[in-house]
Amino acid sequence: MINYKIIILKNKLLKSLIKVLSLIGIISGMSSCNNNNYSPMYGTPSPAYQDIKFHGTVKTQDSLKPIKAVRVTIVSKSYNDSAMANTDATGNFSVYKSSEENEEFIVKFKVTDTIQSHGKFYPKNVNAFVGCRDYSNRDKIVDAQLQKKP
């Protein structure tokens, strides 16, 4: 005669074990973007630095119109280097800057030509952080709104 209580107990134990192992798998999969100092030992090795595309749009603070001729300077907080670009007629800029993961930058916006930009604007500094996702995608969006001088 088969003991049904033992079979039911084994099924419950097996289901509980599957749930615990699934939870461990989910937690270990979510820890792929952490700040540990080790690198995974599978796949293609990645360099310590990668070129990250910094891009965005510069607009006026009051009317949200694009501003042309704004010098955008990206300065690393960790190293003594920078990269520069100017905004186009639509207020867009794009510049590549080498970065390591979890590096901080200051993005400086300054109008260089008051005639092309249709007025005088206060300069602005924005802090930017290249995290795990930015580093993996090699892409960082930094938008700014500049206040017009009276």
Phi and psi in degrees as GROMACS dihedral restraints (atoms count N, CA, C in turn):
[ dihedral_restraints ]
;  ai    aj    ak    al  type     phi  dphi    fc
    3     4     5     6     1   -87.1    20    10
    4     5     6     7     1   134.5    20    10
    6     7     8     9     1   -89.6    20    10
    7     8     9    10     1   106.1    20    10
    9    10    11    12     1   -70.7    20    10
   10    11    12    13     1   -27.9    20    10
   12    13    14    15     1   -64.4    20    10
   13    14    15    16     1   -38.0    20    10
   15    16    17    18     1   -69.1    20    10
   16    17    18    19     1   -40.8    20    10
   18    19    20    21     1   -64.1    20    10
   19    20    21    22     1   -43.8    20    10
   21    22    23    24     1   -63.9    20    10
   22    23    24    25     1   -41.8    20    10
   24    25    26    27     1   -63.4    20    10
   25    26    27    28     1   -41.8    20    10
   27    28    29    30     1   -64.0    20    10
   28    29    30    31     1   -41.0    20    10
   30    31    32    33     1   -62.8    20    10
   31    32    33    34     1   -43.4    20    10
   33    34    35    36     1   -64.5    20    10
   34    35    36    37     1   -40.1    20    10
   36    37    38    39     1   -65.9    20    10
   37    38    39    40     1   -41.0    20    10
   39    40    41    42     1   -65.9    20    10
   40    41    42    43     1   -42.2    20    10
   42    43    44    45     1   -62.7    20    10
   43    44    45    46     1   -42.0    20    10
   45    46    47    48     1   -64.4    20    10
   46    47    48    49     1   -40.6    20    10
   48    49    50    51     1   -63.7    20    10
   49    50    51    52     1   -41.7    20    10
   51    52    53    54     1   -62.9    20    10
   52    53    54    55     1   -42.0    20    10
   54    55    56    57     1   -63.0    20    10
   55    56    57    58     1   -43.3    20    10
   57    58    59    60     1   -65.2    20    10
   58    59    60    61     1   -44.1    20    10
   60    61    62    63     1   -66.0    20    10
   61    62    63    64     1   -35.9    20    10
   63    64    65    66     1   -64.9    20    10
   64    65    66    67     1   -42.2    20    10
   66    67    68    69     1   -63.7    20    10
   67    68    69    70     1   -41.4    20    10
   69    70    71    72     1   -62.8    20    10
   70    71    72    73     1   -40.4    20    10
   72    73    74    75     1   -64.2    20    10
   73    74    75    76     1   -41.0    20    10
   75    76    77    78     1   -65.9    20    10
   76    77    78    79     1   -45.1    20    10
   78    79    80    81     1   -64.3    20    10
   79    80    81    82     1   -42.1    20    10
   81    82    83    84     1   -69.9    20    10
   82    83    84    85     1   -29.9    20    10
   84    85    86    87     1   -72.7    20    10
   85    86    87    88     1   -30.7    20    10
   87    88    89    90     1   -78.7    20    10
   88    89    90    91     1   -12.2    20    10
   90    91    92    93     1   -91.6    20    10
   91    92    93    94     1    19.5    20    10
   93    94    95    96     1   -75.7    20    10
   94    95    96    97     1   -19.9    20    10
   96    97    98    99     1  -111.9    20    10
   97    98    99   100     1    65.2    20    10
   99   100   101   102     1  -115.6    20    10
  100   101   102   103     1  -179.8    20    10
  102   103   104   105     1  -100.9    20    10
  103   104   105   106     1    25.8    20    10
  105   106   107   108     1   -70.0    20    10
  106   107   108   109     1   158.2    20    10
  108   109   110   111     1   -91.6    20    10
  109   110   111   112     1     8.7    20    10
  111   112   113   114     1  -106.0    20    10
  112   113   114   115     1   156.5    20    10
  114   115   116   117     1  -110.9    20    10
  115   116   117   118     1   147.8    20    10
  117   118   119   120     1   -65.4    20    10
  118   119   120   121     1   148.1    20    10
  120   121   122   123     1  -103.2    20    10
  121   122   123   124     1    40.1    20    10
  123   124   125   126     1  -139.6    20    10
  124   125   126   127     1   160.6    20    10
  126   127   128   129     1    75.5    20    10
  127   128   129   130     1  -165.8    20    10
  129   130   131   132     1   -82.5    20    10
  130   131   132   133     1   131.4    20    10
  132   133   134   135     1   -67.2    20    10
  133   134   135   136     1   141.5    20    10
  135   136   137   138     1  -102.2    20    10
  136   137   138   139     1   148.0    20    10
  138   139   140   141     1   -72.0    20    10
  139   140   141   142     1   162.0    20    10
  141   142   143   144     1   -68.6    20    10
  142   143   144   145     1   -29.0    20    10
  144   145   146   147     1  -122.1    20    10
  145   146   147   148     1   145.4    20    10
  147   148   149   150     1  -135.3    20    10
  148   149   150   151     1   152.2    20    10
  150   151   152   153     1   -79.0    20    10
  151   152   153   154     1   120.1    20    10
  153   154   155   156     1  -103.9    20    10
  154   155   156   157     1   134.4    20    10
  156   157   158   159     1   -87.5    20    10
  157   158   159   160     1   110.6    20    10
  159   160   161   162     1   -91.4    20    10
  160   161   162   163     1   126.2    20    10
  162   163   164   165     1  -151.4    20    10
  163   164   165   166     1   160.8    20    10
  165   166   167   168     1   174.5    20    10
  166   167   168   169     1  -166.7    20    10
  168   169   170   171     1  -130.9    20    10
  169   170   171   172     1   138.5    20    10
  171   172   173   174     1  -111.4    20    10
  172   173   174   175     1   125.4    20    10
  174   175   176   177     1  -131.0    20    10
  175   176   177   178     1   165.1    20    10
  177   178   179   180     1   -73.9    20    10
  178   179   180   181     1   147.7    20    10
  180   181   182   183     1   -73.1    20    10
  181   182   183   184     1   -34.2    20    10
  183   184   185   186     1   -84.4    20    10
  184   185   186   187     1   -44.6    20    10
  186   187   188   189     1  -109.8    20    10
  187   188   189   190     1    -2.5    20    10
  189   190   191   192     1    57.4    20    10
  190   191   192   193     1    33.1    20    10
  192   193   194   195     1   -88.6    20    10
  193   194   195   196     1   145.2    20    10
  195   196   197   198     1   -66.2    20    10
  196   197   198   199     1   147.3    20    10
  198   199   200   201     1  -113.6    20    10
  199   200   201   202     1   126.4    20    10
  201   202   203   204     1   -91.2    20    10
  202   203   204   205     1   156.0    20    10
  204   205   206   207     1    65.2    20    10
  205   206   207   208     1    42.1    20    10
  207   208   209   210     1  -102.2    20    10
  208   209   210   211     1   126.5    20    10
  210   211   212   213     1   -83.2    20    10
  211   212   213   214     1   124.0    20    10
  213   214   215   216     1  -108.1    20    10
  214   215   216   217     1   119.7    20    10
  216   217   218   219     1  -118.2    20    10
  217   218   219   220     1   126.6    20    10
  219   220   221   222     1  -107.0    20    10
  220   221   222   223     1   117.8    20    10
  222   223   224   225     1  -117.9    20    10
  223   224   225   226     1   129.0    20    10
  225   226   227   228     1   -75.7    20    10
  226   227   228   229     1   138.1    20    10
  228   229   230   231     1   -79.3    20    10
  229   230   231   232     1   -20.3    20    10
  231   232   233   234     1   -93.6    20    10
  232   233   234   235     1   -30.8    20    10
  234   235   236   237     1  -127.8    20    10
  235   236   237   238     1   161.1    20    10
  237   238   239   240     1   -93.4    20    10
  238   239   240   241     1    67.0    20    10
  240   241   242   243     1  -147.9    20    10
  241   242   243   244     1   160.4    20    10
  243   244   245   246     1  -151.6    20    10
  244   245   246   247     1   169.5    20    10
  246   247   248   249     1  -139.9    20    10
  247   248   249   250     1   147.0    20    10
  249   250   251   252     1  -129.7    20    10
  250   251   252   253     1   153.9    20    10
  252   253   254   255     1  -154.1    20    10
  253   254   255   256     1   163.2    20    10
  255   256   257   258     1  -118.1    20    10
  256   257   258   259     1   148.5    20    10
  258   259   260   261     1   -75.8    20    10
  259   260   261   262     1   150.7    20    10
  261   262   263   264     1   -91.2    20    10
  262   263   264   265     1  -168.0    20    10
  264   265   266   267     1   -64.5    20    10
  265   266   267   268     1   -24.2    20    10
  267   268   269   270     1   -94.8    20    10
  268   269   270   271     1     6.6    20    10
  270   271   272   273     1    81.3    20    10
  271   272   273   274     1     6.7    20    10
  273   274   275   276     1   -89.6    20    10
  274   275   276   277     1   148.7    20    10
  276   277   278   279     1  -138.0    20    10
  277   278   279   280     1   158.5    20    10
  279   280   281   282     1  -154.8    20    10
  280   281   282   283     1   129.1    20    10
  282   283   284   285     1  -151.2    20    10
  283   284   285   286     1   144.0    20    10
  285   286   287   288     1   -98.5    20    10
  286   287   288   289     1   138.2    20    10
  288   289   290   291     1  -141.4    20    10
  289   290   291   292     1   132.0    20    10
  291   292   293   294     1   -71.1    20    10
  292   293   294   295     1   142.0    20    10
  294   295   296   297     1  -150.6    20    10
  295   296   297   298     1   156.1    20    10
  297   298   299   300     1  -108.9    20    10
  298   299   300   301     1   165.7    20    10
  300   301   302   303     1   -65.6    20    10
  301   302   303   304     1   142.0    20    10
  303   304   305   306     1    63.6    20    10
  304   305   306   307     1    39.3    20    10
  306   307   308   309     1  -102.0    20    10
  307   308   309   310     1   144.5    20    10
  309   310   311   312     1  -103.6    20    10
  310   311   312   313     1   144.7    20    10
  312   313   314   315     1  -133.7    20    10
  313   314   315   316     1   157.8    20    10
  315   316   317   318     1  -112.4    20    10
  316   317   318   319     1   124.7    20    10
  318   319   320   321     1  -104.2    20    10
  319   320   321   322     1   116.3    20    10
  321   322   323   324     1  -103.4    20    10
  322   323   324   325     1   132.3    20    10
  324   325   326   327     1  -117.0    20    10
  325   326   327   328     1   123.1    20    10
  327   328   329   330     1  -144.0    20    10
  328   329   330   331     1   130.0    20    10
  330   331   332   333     1   -73.9    20    10
  331   332   333   334     1   127.8    20    10
  333   334   335   336     1  -102.1    20    10
  334   335   336   337     1   -25.9    20    10
  336   337   338   339     1  -132.5    20    10
  337   338   339   340     1   103.6    20    10
  339   340   341   342     1   -70.1    20    10
  340   341   342   343     1   -21.6    20    10
  342   343   344   345     1   -73.8    20    10
  343   344   345   346     1   -48.7    20    10
  345   346   347   348     1   -69.2    20    10
  346   347   348   349     1   -32.6    20    10
  348   349   350   351     1   -85.8    20    10
  349   350   351   352     1    -1.6    20    10
  351   352   353   354     1    62.3    20    10
  352   353   354   355     1    45.0    20    10
  354   355   356   357     1   140.1    20    10
  355   356   357   358     1   177.0    20    10
  357   358   359   360     1  -102.7    20    10
  358   359   360   361     1   138.9    20    10
  360   361   362   363     1  -131.8    20    10
  361   362   363   364     1   150.7    20    10
  363   364   365   366     1   -72.8    20    10
  364   365   366   367     1   139.9    20    10
  366   367   368   369     1   -67.9    20    10
  367   368   369   370     1   158.2    20    10
  369   370   371   372     1  -141.9    20    10
  370   371   372   373     1   140.1    20    10
  372   373   374   375     1  -114.7    20    10
  373   374   375   376     1   135.2    20    10
  375   376   377   378     1  -126.2    20    10
  376   377   378   379     1   132.7    20    10
  378   379   380   381     1   -81.6    20    10
  379   380   381   382     1   135.7    20    10
  381   382   383   384     1  -130.0    20    10
  382   383   384   385     1   139.6    20    10
  384   385   386   387     1  -123.3    20    10
  385   386   387   388     1   124.9    20    10
  387   388   389   390     1   -92.4    20    10
  388   389   390   391     1   100.5    20    10
  390   391   392   393     1   -90.8    20    10
  391   392   393   394     1  -167.4    20    10
  393   394   395   396     1   -59.9    20    10
  394   395   396   397     1   -46.7    20    10
  396   397   398   399     1   -68.8    20    10
  397   398   399   400     1   -41.3    20    10
  399   400   401   402     1   -62.1    20    10
  400   401   402   403     1   -41.5    20    10
  402   403   404   405     1   -66.6    20    10
  403   404   405   406     1   -41.0    20    10
  405   406   407   408     1   -68.1    20    10
  406   407   408   409     1   -39.3    20    10
  408   409   410   411     1   -84.3    20    10
  409   410   411   412     1   -11.3    20    10
  411   412   413   414     1    54.9    20    10
  412   413   414   415     1    44.4    20    10
  414   415   416   417     1  -153.0    20    10
  415   416   417   418     1   130.8    20    10
  417   418   419   420     1  -137.9    20    10
  418   419   420   421     1   123.5    20    10
  420   421   422   423     1   -98.4    20    10
  421   422   423   424     1   126.1    20    10
  423   424   425   426     1  -131.9    20    10
  424   425   426   427     1   107.5    20    10
  426   427   428   429     1  -101.8    20    10
  427   428   429   430     1   154.0    20    10
  429   430   431   432     1  -145.4    20    10
  430   431   432   433     1   151.7    20    10
  432   433   434   435     1  -123.5    20    10
  433   434   435   436     1   122.8    20    10
  435   436   437   438     1   -99.5    20    10
  436   437   438   439     1   141.4    20    10
  438   439   440   441     1   -89.8    20    10
  439   440   441   442     1   132.7    20    10
  441   442   443   444     1   -76.5    20    10
  442   443   444   445     1   139.1    20    10
  444   445   446   447     1   -77.4    20    10
  445   446   447   448     1   144.6    20    10
